[in-house]
Amino acid sequence: MSITSRVVKRQKSMAEFIVVIILSLVLMASFISQFMSQKEQISQTGFHQIADNFVSQVNLVRSQWFMDNKPKKMLLRIVGQPKKISVSVNQWGWIDVDDNRFVCEKIWQLVVNQPLDFIKSPVSAIELNIGDEQQGHVCRYAINTGQYFEYRSATGQVIRSAIAKR
C-alpha cells in the first residue's frame, strides 16, 4: 500500500469519525431539549402521584383504626422499615398530631415517610389557619411550580390544586 493510499484512508476514517461525533451531539441536544420541555409535566405528574399516595396512606390508617376498635395511637409497620411506628389519630380516626409545633411536617413524615423533598427540590409544608377548631389542622404541601395539595385532619380530605400553567 502506498503512502498516498494510507493518507487517503486515514482522512476517510477521520471524516467518518467526525460525522459520527456530530450526529451523536445532534442526538444528545435533541434529547436534552425534549427532556427540558417535558420537565414541568414530569414534575407535576410526580407530585400528583405523591398526593395520590398520601390519600391512600391516610385512608389505610383510618381503615386500620376502625378494625382496631378506634385506638388513640396505632402501631403500623411501614414497608421497608424493620420497626413499627406509632401514629397518632384524632377522634375521627384521621392522622393528626397532638403537638402544635411543626404539625404539617410531622404529618408528612407519618404519611409519606420521607423528607420534605421532591425531585431535589424542597416541599413547603404550611399550616393554614382557618379559624375553626372543629376543622382540625389544615396543611398545605406545595412545590416550586405552584402545584399543591391540602390535607384536612378533621375530615381526612385531600384537596389538590389545579395543574399550574406557566
Secondary structure, DSSP 8 states (H G I E B T S, - for coil): --HHHHHHHHHHHHHHHHHHHHHHHHHHHHHHHHHHHHHHHHHHHHHHHHHHHHHHHHHHHHHHHHHTT--SEEEEE-TT-SSEEEEEB-TTS-B--S--SSHHHHHHHHHH-S-SEETTEE-EEEEE--S-GGG--EEEEE-TTS-EEEEETTTTEEEE------
